[in-house]
Amino acid sequence: MAVRFAKDVSTAKTDYGTVLLDQRSGQYWELNPTGTLVVQTLMDGGGETDAVDAVVVEFAVDRPRAAQDVSALIEQLRQAGLVVL
């Protein structure tokens, strides 16, 4: 499942992760390093399973927890209109 940011979403890398700005509403979202890794994996053409794998390797999290967190993040970004699937 490749994703891309909606056309009105700006991104900026920070020392702690990534900041997203929804230019339509002026609302900011801050992704921690885990969220940044998930979004980058998906934007690079990976699927949800690839994002889970990346989180498990990078952060030594168990697979069920990583899968739950990845799924929740994708759903939150989708519902907010920040990403296009």
N, C-alpha and C positions, 0 to 999 in steps of 0.2 A: 504494500500500500504506500505508494509515493505520495507525499503531501507537499504543498507549497503554501507559503503565507498568502493571505488575501491581499489584494492590490493596495489596500489602505493601511497595511501594517508595516511599520518600520522596525528594524532590529538593530541592536548595538551590543557588541560583546563587552563584557565588563570583567573585572578581576574575579568576580564571583560567579559568573554565568552569562546570561543573556537577558537584555531588557527588550520587551516588545511594547510598541506604542500603537494603539488603535487610533489612527488619525480621525476616524469618524466620531468617536466619543471622547477622545482625549485621555482615555484610560490606559494606564501603564500596567504591564505584567512583568514580573521578574521571575526568570527561570533559574533555579539553582544549577550546579554542575550536572546533576542527574537529568534534569529536564532538558538542559542544553544538549546533552549526549543523545537523548531520545529524539528530539526534534531534528538534530543534525543527521542522525542515522536515517530517519524517514525521508528527509529532504534529499539525501544522497541516493534515494531509490530503494532503500531497505524496507522491509515489512515490519509489522509489529513484533514478530518473533525475532527478527534481527535486532530490534531495539532492546528486547528483553535480554537476549544473549549479551549485548554490549554492556548493559547495566550489571548483569551477573559477573562478568569478567572484570569490569572497571571498579566496581564498588563492593565486590565480595558479598552480595546480597543473595539470599536463597531465591530460587526460581519462582515459586508461587507468589512471594512478596513482590518481586520485580514485575511479574506479569500483571498483578493487580495495580501496581503504581503506574506502569506504562499505559495500561488501558484507561485508567482514570484521567491521566494527563491528556491523552488524545481526545477523550470525550469532552473534557473541560475546554480545551482549545477549540474544538469543533463547535460546541454550543455557544462559545463567545464569538464565533465568526472570525477567528484569527487565522485558521487554516482551512484550506480547501483540499478535500480528499480526492 
